[in-house]
Amino acid sequence: MTVAEIFDTLDYGPAPEAANVADAWLEARDRQTQLFIGNEWRAPADGAYFDSINPGTGKPLARIAQATAADVDAAVVAARAAQPGWAKLGGAGRARHLYALARMVQKHARLFVVLESIDNGKPIRETRDIDIPLVARHFYHHAGWAQLVETEFTDHEPVGVVGQIIPWNFPLLMLAWKVAPALAAGNTVVLKPAEFTSLTAVLFADLCLDAGLPPGVVNIVTGDGRVGEAIVGHDDIDKIAFTGSTEVGRLIREATAGSGKELTLELGGKSPFIVFDDADLDGAVEGVVDAIWFNQGQVCCAGSRLLMQESIADTLVAKLKARMQTLRIGDPLDKAIDIGAIVAPVQLEKIEQLVNQGAAEGASLWQPDWAKPAEGFFYPPTLLTNVGPASTVAQEEIFGPVLTAMPFRTPGDAIALANNTRYGLAASVWTENINLALDVAPALKCGVVWVNSTNMFDAAAGFGGYRESGFGREGGREGMYAYLRPRYHAKLEAAEPAAPLPAPVPAGAASSGGIDRTPKMYIGGKQARPDSGYSRPVLGANGELLGEVGDGNRKDIREAVEAARKAEAWSKATAHNRAQVIYYIAENLDARGHEFRDRLARMPGVSKRTAGREVDAAVQRLFTYAAWADKYDGRVHATPVRNVTVAMNEPLGVMGVICPDEAPLLGFVSLVAPALAMGNRVVAVPSATNPLAATDLYQVFDTSDVPGGSVNIVTGDGDALAKVLAEHNEVDAVWYFGASGSAMVEKASSGNMKQTWVSDGRRRDWHDRLQAEGEEYLRKCTQIKNIWVPYGE
Amino acid sequence: MSTHNVTPMPGAKAPAPMHLARNPGTALELDWLRDLRVNRSAVERRAATIPTRRTVKKEWQAAWLLKAITTIDLTTLAGDDTPAKVQRLCAKARQPVRPDVLAALGMADRPFHVGAVCVYHAMLETALRALEGSGILVAAVSAGFPAGLSPLKQRIAEVEESVAAGATEIDIVITRAHVLTGNWQALYDEVSAFREACGDAHLKSIIATGDLAILRNVAKASMVCMMAGSDFIKTSTGKEATNATLPVSLVMLRCIRDYLEATGHRVGFKAAGGISTAKAALNYLSLMKEELGTDWMQPALFRIGASSLLADVERQLEHHVTGAYSAYNRHPVA
């Protein structure tokens, strides 16, 4: 076209970034990449390679090494060998390395930017302005955490060797999110990039060599899902960190159950984008562009469900369609396009299939009238209206540039629709009314809320989900905890196997003359007969009958969970109010201390002296958590935009707590009190062998203003009840401190990906405050929601 | 790939018409003001990504820069303006790009000049004479420019005098106090009076965004000025502490779009002050194209009020032609 012609049409022209340097980098490797193990480039054990395709052209870019289980093993060996030295180097020493990595990313920014774009298909604007700057930022931020880790995380140590498996949607950024905190904390890593997008990880490894990182600290093993399986199943890996689909996350949860491996998962989402009638609608439209047409919608936290207040729905949809017309799709290396290529044909097919299904179910489909490129894997921006919560496209994660839109009536309606999903990753809330925004944000079940904004990320703010979007946070102080553990963990001894339980008997069969005191279940603030109609004998130190408790079954758990679900008021009560109730429990327990002392003293393994100590410690522990109730504050993170990023600690919701056999009163109190203090509602299962100390608490609770349903107690076979709780989809978390059911609980938890905290068959000293109380417990029964609130009039 | 235009522009080869159907205005619709919402952070984010999401290179860049020149209101508004200074400016307005550069760009056979020359009333006569037969419009700043605080009667008279002297466009300033105190009726009445005084001359209302403190005021002032019949809304006098920026421009463009949707009337936009580089001009053209479509990249609906911008654009055009970076002294000054 001539200048004069363009002067008349005023069209956009091509504005391609050159790929010559990236091409030269690939050519220098004969377009074939190797495995990076112990700072050496190794060919895969069986010599297999696979193609990496440029999604913008559909043509192969390079051959990528397919690691074998033996290669993974070699990488783990290298990482294990390196770990003690890396930890010993100290925070300051590691900080210098992380700083060097940050500088290195900046020095080679353009090569990363181009390579990422041609490998993934995302627009170069995004790799240039978002992905790679965030990568550098992440290493800088964590150079800082390395420097501070010893003073800011006292009594913690690195987890050890970490296996990390990352997705293809933000290849280098996800590497940074995984590698930076792991290294800062003193871990060494074996990382598997996604099969579609290995190249920037290979470049990163290349530059780790240049930057002088010690051998074995970072190991990169490329390949398909088999490599991931080998990492997940490897015995000498201490922690798995995974970002990817909920489907694979669930398999990893099941595969690692009982292995003792720590686990953090960042999974899928179906995030709501809520627009109220008083929002800046043009601003919201641009928000939608950044929410669902960022990275072709291949973003776990993409705002893919547009919820519009009914009164402005038509206006908003009209504005949105006009905006969609001006989006530009095309060559990812073109600096003036908005939407690049879908990463692979298989993803493209999945998007097409889901959109077709949506249309078949009655959704109205709208796409701009312009054509998409003929070559490469492209999908146009798509709007689906006439969609209800029951539509497949409103529930399933599409992972493409597809937006579903539905109206709502009231704020309550918006919250209900927003939370009507198995996921809980992120949400956007658009309103000019700060009262409304700050009312809605805490009510949304998700890990990140963006007010009048969307898809904002920073190393200083934690990112991660609720519900089936996973657990653990990446970024900020909260993210560092994912790569550290308390030092005492390694010193815990194996628990004694639980004594076989006496068989249940018909209720009352063992009554002994006096007035019968057989406790029932404690559900919704009332005593309820066990559904089974059976009781269990409770035996004393010498095998004598101490009493009976109800033999709980799955229906008792169902009732207890139902009561806990309804007791939402406890979660909404003020921290001061919760503190008062817990102080009151302590006061009443103390007043009846002698009864509990006598009760405990008759139990196996408890002497009169230790019984007294246990009661005193239990009262103290209640005081501790009453004290914490209004002091476990959130934070305001220093993120680099004009906003307040509030990190709020929120309760997990309904928790199942299976208490230990040792210290029957103190163990119970040590677990239930922090959960209550943070606003959780609890279904507790006391020690099966020594349940009476817990059941004696019914009357203490009854006289302490404990709202019905906030704490519920079901007695019976601990492991059987634990399984019901772990499988229950209304339960948000399970703590298991029995002797032998940890693996079962972790495995059964995968149904709704509830959080678990298990004993791994180890015994705690419940009298040792270092291991039996404190912030670790509070962290484990809360989750952090980061709320971004930009301001400025 | 095509872009979304409100209506297609007529006749490509002919020079773009300088004036379209006028905005007759509406009654003062206070409801429209009540419903206006502007979120500053969201506006800034969008504005910040205009230059990063869009760029034009090579022939496209040259063509867009040429187009930018045709939208310039070449301006001199200084206390030391003299007829000679204005004559020089007008000569530059007639031939804004060196003929050899224009020829190398394949534009030699086209009438090519800036959009208008913008001066104080006292310089109108000189400008009109200097530009006779050129097709270049002459605009006068008026109504107590730049502060707009002289008596209303005199401000109206000033408009009438400039129109009588032959100005085809009148750039008025509004009383910022009406905006800051929320006296929309007074603002509407004032601008309506100016519109009436303009007769056939086109009314360009300067809302002086830098004085209005917050973006919601920018939006409301824009709306009232359009309701009162402004043919253009304009950011700044060039004398405020902050002049045209992409965020305030974005807010005003969205108001133009809303007004168009509500009334069917097209209103132009003029960014004035602080636009001095070719890159900045291209960003404004991208903003116009993205928010309002290609029609709003033409001088009938878009102007850049500038004095030093042209020199940078000329250098970039010569660079495009020769491949070597240019220098200011290679291009005639205004």
Interface residues (C-beta under 8 A of the other chain):
Chain A: M1 T2 V3 A4 E5 I6 F7 D8 T9 L10 D11 Y12 G13 P14 A15 R125 D129 D278 A279 D280 L281 D282 G283 A284 E286 G287 D290 A322 Q325 T326 R328 I329 G330 K335 A336 D338 D369 W370 A371 W430 E432 N452 S453 R642 N643 P790 Y791 G792 E793
Chain B: M1 S2 T3 H4 A12 K13 R37 V38 N39 R40 S41 A42 V43 E44 R45 R46 T52 R53 R54 T55 V56 K57 K58 E59 W60 A62 A63 W64 L66 K67 L105 G106 M107 R110 I214 L215 R216 R254 L285 K289 E290 T294 M297
